[in-house]
Amino acid sequence: MTTTAALTIDRLRVVYGSHSALDDVSLQVRPGEILGILGPNGAGKSTLLRAITGKLRPSSGQIFIAGKALSPGKAYQHSIGFTPQFLGLYRHLTGRENLAFFARCTGVSRHQMPARVSQALEEIELTDNADVRVDQLSGGMQRRLHLAATLVSHPSLLVLDEPTAGVDLGVRLSIHDLIRRRAEQGVAVVVVTHELDEAEVLSHRVALLHQGQLKALDEPQALIQETFGNRQLFVVRTVHMLPPALCERLQEMGFRPCSDESSDESSEWWLESDLPLDRLIDHLYRDLGGAREAIAEVSIRRPGLKNVMQQVTGARSDTAVETVS
Ligand SMILES: Nc1ncnc2c1ncn2[C@@H]1O[C@H](COP(=O)(O)OP(=O)(O)OP(=O)(O)O)[C@@H](O)[C@H]1O
């Protein structure tokens, strides 16, 4: 028996003027699956979400929601719930009033509304503060309410743009639980996040976008295994940010900054290598010479999606292992 995909994207192309923002992207999301969409700035993530939610007309290709072709501007015909990145709540209304408003807007009947609103309030543990105005709620409560405003209509496809941006760990974990519970009930979830550690624990599969192209699509652990096999990473932490000459030296040895693509803002560097740790430390000490007191710690770490992303999108350093061997 085949299950109809909750979302099918077929050879999607979006061109802005002469710039190709999405280039021949195809993927499917099954009911109950959480798909993380990852990629550096400008990769095409928002464009993809706008296409899935019918907010833009693709230059070519098609999108199907539960097997039915999506017409741009007519997403309301499908059961899609979209939670944008920035809070869209009525601050002078209470949580309960906000949920009732969003339920009405998305077609929940008067008859169903009280039960739906109560259920959503319970889900986000806001029942006790349901009648407090939004502007008096904590930031974490507002974030959960923002998500609940989408959940209240019981969409079968949930599209989330950075649902945990700017929240603390406790709120983040409770939002993860909310998303997982809906997925367990059969809801398909597409979630854009810049937090690669989050994507690794939350997503069943991840799609890596770079310059509008789908570079990888797989389960997080499978991607890590495909990219790094059983190799481990050496991570060097420095006591402070290094002067440019030392950054260059580390890069010549094949190290990459952990924080982002900008080497002069990183005090952590990683290297994929088969060398034993003691030999690597010898090389480091020899190569950094008098600057070795800048090293605070050398450790071995399991690669993560962050490293996969750097490997897929960054300039590949093929000389890494040879340089220090
Ligand atoms: N309305 C537009 N007109 C012209 N170019 C656009 C438009 N929207 C996005 N772009 C360009 O398309 C590319 C993809 O943009 P998009 O916003 O989808 O990327 P993103 O992955 O969401 O980035 P970010 O993480 O910074 O939000 C970028 O090069 C961007 O400058």
PDBQT file of the ligand as one rigid body, heavy atoms in Angstrom, charges set to zero:
ROOT
HETATM    1  N1  LIG A 401      11.728  39.347  -3.719  1.00  0.00    +0.000 N 
HETATM    2  C1  LIG A 401      12.963  39.102  -4.124  1.00  0.00    +0.000 A 
HETATM    3  N2  LIG A 401      13.489  39.695  -5.195  1.00  0.00    +0.000 NA
HETATM    4  C2  LIG A 401      14.733  39.448  -5.634  1.00  0.00    +0.000 A 
HETATM    5  N3  LIG A 401      15.569  38.571  -5.043  1.00  0.00    +0.000 NA
HETATM    6  C3  LIG A 401      15.112  37.929  -3.947  1.00  0.00    +0.000 A 
HETATM    7  C4  LIG A 401      13.793  38.161  -3.429  1.00  0.00    +0.000 A 
HETATM    8  N4  LIG A 401      13.627  37.360  -2.336  1.00  0.00    +0.000 NA
HETATM    9  C5  LIG A 401      14.789  36.685  -2.169  1.00  0.00    +0.000 A 
HETATM   10  N5  LIG A 401      15.666  37.014  -3.140  1.00  0.00    +0.000 N 
HETATM   11  C6  LIG A 401      17.001  36.444  -3.324  1.00  0.00    +0.000 C 
HETATM   12  O1  LIG A 401      16.831  35.039  -3.503  1.00  0.00    +0.000 OA
HETATM   13  C7  LIG A 401      17.832  34.305  -2.786  1.00  0.00    +0.000 C 
HETATM   14  C8  LIG A 401      17.169  33.381  -1.797  1.00  0.00    +0.000 C 
HETATM   15  O2  LIG A 401      16.570  34.185  -0.792  1.00  0.00    +0.000 OA
HETATM   16  P1  LIG A 401      15.799  33.550   0.452  1.00  0.00    +0.000 P 
HETATM   17  O3  LIG A 401      15.253  34.694   1.243  1.00  0.00    +0.000 OA
HETATM   18  O4  LIG A 401      14.844  32.528  -0.031  1.00  0.00    +0.000 OA
HETATM   19  O5  LIG A 401      16.995  32.844   1.225  1.00  0.00    +0.000 OA
HETATM   20  P2  LIG A 401      17.025  32.285   2.714  1.00  0.00    +0.000 P 
HETATM   21  O6  LIG A 401      17.704  30.957   2.647  1.00  0.00    +0.000 OA
HETATM   22  O7  LIG A 401      15.659  32.299   3.311  1.00  0.00    +0.000 OA
HETATM   23  O8  LIG A 401      17.954  33.319   3.449  1.00  0.00    +0.000 OA
HETATM   24  P3  LIG A 401      17.934  33.810   4.984  1.00  0.00    +0.000 P 
HETATM   25  O9  LIG A 401      18.446  32.652   5.803  1.00  0.00    +0.000 OA
HETATM   26  O10 LIG A 401      18.887  34.950   4.976  1.00  0.00    +0.000 OA
HETATM   27  O11 LIG A 401      16.527  34.201   5.321  1.00  0.00    +0.000 OA
HETATM   28  C9  LIG A 401      18.738  35.356  -2.158  1.00  0.00    +0.000 C 
HETATM   29  O12 LIG A 401      19.830  35.546  -3.030  1.00  0.00    +0.000 OA
HETATM   30  C10 LIG A 401      17.874  36.585  -2.088  1.00  0.00    +0.000 C 
HETATM   31  O13 LIG A 401      18.657  37.759  -2.157  1.00  0.00    +0.000 OA
ENDROOT
TORSDOF 0
